[in-house]
Amino acid sequence: MNIIDYGFKDEVNIKENKIIARIISTYKERYRVVCDKGETFAKLKKADYYRNQEAIYPTIGDFVLLDWNNSGDSFITKTLKRKTSFVRTKPMEDRKTKDGEKEQVIAANFDYVFIMQSLNNNFNIHRLERYLTLAWQSKAVPVIILTKSDLISNPIEYIDKVKKIAPDIDTFTISSKNKEGFENFNKYLKKGNTVVFLGSSGVGKSTLVNILAEKEIMKTGEIREEDSRGRHTTTSKQLIMLPNGAMIIDTPGMRELGMWDISDGLNIAFQDVEKFIDKCKFKDCTHTNEPGCRVLEAIKNGELSQDRYNEYIKLKNEARYTENSEEYLKKKKIKFKEISKKLKNKRRK
């Protein structure tokens, strides 16, 4: 077993007795890792992490430095720098943990993001725009996969819809039922490459993993007829090695991703919108009624759709709220305390 086979491509100065390992599954306080010595369980060397304020707490896909232990759990002493990652803001109640971090990394060090939507009631352009923004923010390369092509007569119609918002993104259709379109995966699923799946329940992620792995690794759930959604079948984070040496990261946390600092991802996913914003007459243009507003002109001339622009603003506002939500909740709490105090004073009178 070689760590290079698990996607490690950097040169790192390693201290004596340290081993490079990759995290392939995570549990509450334990990790399953793989390295040149094989697979083992590991725990954080807490002294090394807690005394270092800049320490990066590991997650699925991370490369770490390991103190190997032949007779029990090994110890993780450092998380190496990530090339790509999916990050979400922690819920307020989860910020009271020992690390105190506001952000939670869901997965790390993947090369491609497979954005999956099925060609039934699940297909949604606005959801696709959101996923593309998240994918670009991660710094990996997005690929759009439209599943269950056997359900419709003209898949090209849906590809055309996707190309209107993502003209330069590789997009193809597949049918797990008919085993069609799988040759398109050869370009991405090469030895040493890592792919992460992004998509709502019911799009066929588990079925696809089982086909690619050539065995049943993940359970598949039934789909509800009324909304084409399925039960979440992934219950733990895991990195799956395929027979050809490519890897897939699947994690239940991916379905909970929201907006956070997505400025880079938004700039790339909505280049068609931002090119007009940069040409407005006034730098502080609100794009509502100002003279010389290039955005309003583009919408009026049909160069930019109102729907596309609205989605851009929606995601930007959502990200802004997420970034400032802690301050917002603090102010709200203070306001309620003031109201409560006034009510108490009234009762006393």
C-alpha positions in Angstrom: 0.0 0.0 0.0 1.4 3.4 -1.0 0.2 6.8 0.1 0.7 8.1 -3.5 -2.0 5.7 -4.6 -4.3 7.6 -2.3 -3.7 10.8 -4.1 -0.8 12.3 -2.2 1.2 14.4 -4.7 3.2 16.9 -2.7 6.7 17.0 -1.3 6.8 17.5 2.5 9.7 17.6 4.9 8.9 14.9 7.4 10.4 14.7 10.8 11.9 11.4 12.0 9.3 8.7 12.9 6.4 10.7 11.2 4.3 9.0 8.6 2.0 10.6 6.0 -1.5 9.1 6.2 -4.9 9.9 4.6 -8.2 9.9 6.6 -10.6 7.5 4.9 -13.4 7.6 7.5 -14.3 9.6 10.6 -16.0 8.8 13.8 -16.7 11.0 16.9 -13.2 11.1 18.2 -11.4 8.5 16.1 -10.3 8.3 12.5 -9.6 5.5 10.2 -6.4 6.2 8.2 -4.4 4.6 5.5 -0.6 4.9 5.0 2.4 3.0 3.7 2.2 0.7 6.7 -1.5 -0.1 6.0 -4.8 0.8 7.6 -5.3 1.7 11.3 -7.4 3.8 13.7 -6.0 7.0 15.0 -6.7 9.8 17.5 -5.6 13.4 17.7 -2.5 14.1 19.7 -4.5 16.7 21.6 -1.5 18.5 23.1 -0.2 19.3 19.6 -3.6 20.5 18.4 -4.9 22.4 21.4 -1.8 24.4 22.1 -1.6 25.5 18.4 -4.3 28.1 17.7 -3.6 27.7 13.9 -4.0 24.0 14.0 -6.3 22.5 11.3 -8.6 19.9 12.7 -8.8 16.9 10.2 -11.7 15.6 8.3 -12.4 13.0 5.6 -9.9 13.2 2.8 -7.2 15.1 4.8 -3.6 14.1 4.6 -2.0 14.1 8.1 1.2 13.4 9.9 1.0 10.3 12.1 2.9 8.7 15.0 2.5 5.1 14.2 1.5 2.7 17.0 1.8 -1.1 16.5 -0.2 -2.0 19.5 -3.2 0.4 19.4 -4.5 3.7 18.0 -1.9 5.8 16.3 -1.7 9.5 16.9 -2.3 12.4 14.4 0.1 15.2 15.1 -0.6 17.6 12.2 -3.1 18.2 9.4 -1.3 19.1 6.1 -2.3 22.0 4.0 -5.5 21.4 1.9 -5.8 21.9 -1.8 -9.5 21.9 -1.9 -12.3 21.7 0.7 -16.0 22.1 1.4 -16.7 24.3 4.4 -19.9 25.2 6.1 -20.7 27.5 9.1 -21.3 25.5 12.3 -24.7 25.8 13.9 -24.6 28.0 16.9 -25.0 25.1 19.4 -22.0 23.3 17.9 -19.6 26.3 18.4 -19.4 25.5 22.1 -17.0 22.6 21.4 -13.4 22.7 22.6 -12.0 23.8 19.3 -14.4 26.8 19.2 -14.2 27.0 15.4 -17.1 28.7 13.6 -16.4 26.7 10.4 -16.8 23.0 9.8 -14.9 21.3 7.0 -17.0 18.6 5.4 -14.5 17.1 3.0 -11.0 17.9 1.8 -8.5 17.3 -1.0 -10.7 16.2 -3.9 -10.1 16.9 -7.6 -13.6 17.0 -9.0 -17.1 17.8 -7.7 -19.8 15.6 -9.4 -22.9 17.8 -9.2 -25.8 15.4 -9.6 -29.4 16.0 -10.5 -31.9 13.4 -11.8 -34.1 13.9 -14.8 -37.4 13.8 -13.0 -38.9 16.3 -10.5 -35.5 16.7 -8.9 -34.1 18.8 -11.8 -33.9 22.4 -10.6 -31.8 25.1 -12.3 -31.6 27.3 -9.2 -30.4 24.4 -7.1 -27.8 23.7 -9.8 -26.6 27.4 -9.6 -26.2 27.0 -5.8 -24.2 23.8 -6.2 -22.0 25.3 -8.9 -21.2 28.2 -6.6 -20.2 25.9 -3.8 -18.1 23.7 -6.2 -16.1 26.7 -7.5 -15.6 28.0 -4.0 -14.1 24.6 -3.0 -11.4 25.2 -5.7 -12.1 21.9 -7.3 -13.4 21.3 -10.9 -17.2 20.9 -11.2 -18.8 18.3 -13.5 -22.5 18.1 -13.9 -24.1 14.7 -14.1 -27.8 14.3 -15.0 -29.0 10.9 -13.8 -31.9 8.7 -14.7 -31.9 9.6 -18.4 -34.1 6.5 -19.1 -37.0 8.5 -17.6 -37.2 11.0 -20.4 -37.3 10.9 -24.2 -35.0 13.9 -24.9 -32.1 14.3 -22.5 -30.4 16.9 -24.8 -33.2 19.3 -23.9 -32.0 19.3 -20.3 -28.3 19.6 -21.3 -29.3 22.7 -23.2 -30.9 24.2 -20.1 -27.7 23.6 -18.1 -25.5 25.1 -20.8 -27.4 28.4 -20.6 -26.1 28.9 -17.0 -22.8 26.8 -17.2 -21.6 26.9 -20.8 -18.1 25.8 -20.0 -18.8 23.0 -17.6 -18.7 19.3 -18.7 -22.2 18.0 -18.6 -23.5 14.6 -19.5 -26.4 12.2 -18.8 -26.3 8.7 -17.4 -28.7 5.9 -16.7 -27.8 3.4 -14.0 -30.7 1.3 -15.0 -29.5 0.9 -18.7 -25.8 1.4 -17.9 -25.6 4.3 -20.4 -23.2 7.2 -20.3 -20.7 5.6 -18.0 -17.9 5.9 -20.5 -17.9 9.7 -19.7 -16.4 8.9 -16.3 -13.1 7.7 -17.7 -11.8 11.3 -18.0 -12.1 12.0 -14.3 -12.0 8.6 -12.5 -8.3 8.0 -13.0 -5.9 6.4 -10.5 -5.1 8.8 -7.7 -7.9 11.2 -8.4 -10.6 11.9 -5.8 -14.2 12.9 -6.5 -16.8 14.2 -4.2 -20.6 13.9 -4.9 -22.9 16.9 -4.4 -26.7 16.4 -4.8 -29.9 16.0 -3.0 -31.4 12.7 -1.8 -32.9 10.5 -4.5 -30.6 11.5 -7.4 -28.9 8.1 -7.4 -25.6 8.7 -5.7 -25.6 5.4 -3.8 -26.5 3.4 -6.9 -23.8 5.1 -8.9 -21.2 4.3 -6.2 -22.1 0.7 -6.1 -21.8 0.4 -9.9 -18.5 2.1 -10.0 -17.2 0.1 -7.1 -18.5 -3.1 -8.7 -20.0 -4.2 -5.4 -22.7 -3.1 -3.0 -21.0 -0.6 -0.7 -23.9 1.7 0.0 -27.6 1.0 0.6 -30.0 2.5 -1.8 -33.3 4.1 -0.7 -36.8 4.2 -2.2 -38.0 7.4 -4.0 -41.2 9.1 -3.2 -43.4 9.6 -6.2 -44.8 13.0 -5.3 -41.5 14.9 -5.1 -38.8 12.4 -6.5 -36.9 12.6 -3.2 -35.4 9.7 -1.4 -34.2 8.7 2.0 -30.7 9.7 3.0 -28.8 6.4 2.8 -25.3 7.7 3.7 -24.8 7.6 7.5 -21.0 8.0 7.9 -18.2 9.8 6.2 -16.0 7.6 4.1 -13.5 7.6 1.3 -14.1 4.7 -1.1 -11.3 3.3 -3.3 -12.6 2.1 -6.7 -11.1 -0.9 -8.5 -9.3 1.4 -11.0 -7.6 3.4 -8.2 -9.8 6.4 -8.3 -11.5 7.5 -5.0 -14.9 8.8 -4.1 -15.7 10.8 -0.9 -19.3 10.5 0.3 -20.5 12.1 3.4 -24.0 12.9 4.9 -22.8 16.4 5.8 -22.8 17.4 2.1 -26.6 17.6 2.1 -26.5 20.2 4.8 -24.3 22.7 3.1 -25.4 26.3 3.2 -23.8 29.5 2.0 -20.8 31.0 3.8 -17.9 33.0 2.4 -18.6 32.2 -1.3 -17.2 35.3 -2.9 -14.8 33.4 -5.2 -17.4 30.8 -6.1 -20.1 33.4 -6.8 -17.7 35.4 -9.1 -17.0 32.3 -11.2 -20.5 30.7 -11.2 -22.1 34.1 -12.1 -19.5 35.6 -14.4 -22.3 36.5 -16.9 -23.9 38.7 -14.2 -20.8 40.2 -12.7 -19.5 41.4 -16.1 -22.5 43.8 -16.3 -22.1 44.9 -12.6 -18.5 46.0 -13.3 -19.7 48.2 -16.1 -22.2 50.3 -14.2 -21.7 54.1 -14.2 -21.6 54.3 -10.4 -19.5 52.1 -8.2 -22.2 52.0 -5.5 -25.0 51.2 -8.0 -27.9 49.3 -6.4 -29.2 48.2 -9.9 -32.7 49.4 -9.2 -33.2 52.8 -10.8 -29.8 54.5 -11.3 -29.0 56.1 -14.6 -26.2 54.3 -16.5 -26.9 51.0 -14.7 -25.5 48.3 -17.1 -27.4 45.5 -15.2 -30.8 47.1 -15.8 -29.9 47.8 -19.4 -28.8 44.1 -19.9 -32.1 42.8 -18.5 -34.1 45.2 -20.7 -32.2 44.2 -23.8 -32.4 40.5 -23.1 -28.7 40.1 -22.5 -29.4 38.9 -19.0 -32.5 37.3 -17.6 -34.2 38.8 -14.6 -34.5 35.3 -13.1 -30.8 34.7 -13.3 -30.0 38.1 -11.7 -32.6 37.4 -8.9 -30.9 34.1 -8.1 -27.5 35.9 -7.9 -28.8 38.5 -5.5 -30.6 35.7 -3.4 -27.3 33.7 -3.0 -25.3 36.9 -2.2 -27.8 38.0 0.4 -27.9 34.5 2.0 -24.1 34.4 2.2 -24.1 37.8 3.7 -26.6 36.8 6.4 -24.6 33.6 7.2 -21.4 35.5 7.6 -23.1 38.0 10.0 -25.6 35.7 11.6 -23.8 35.5 14.9 -23.8 39.3 15.3 -27.5 39.3 14.1 -28.5 36.8 16.8 -26.6 38.7 19.5 -28.4 41.9 18.6 -31.7 40.0 18.6 -31.0 38.6 22.0 -30.2 42.0 23.5 -33.3 43.4 21.9 -35.5 40.7 23.6 -33.8 41.4 26.9 -34.6 45.1 26.7 -38.2 44.3 25.8 -38.5 41.9 28.7 -37.0 44.4 31.1 -39.5 47.1 30.0 -42.4 44.7 30.5 -41.2 43.8 34.0 -40.9 47.5 34.9 -44.5 48.1 33.7 -45.8 45.3 35.9 -44.1 46.8 38.9 -45.8 50.1 38.2 
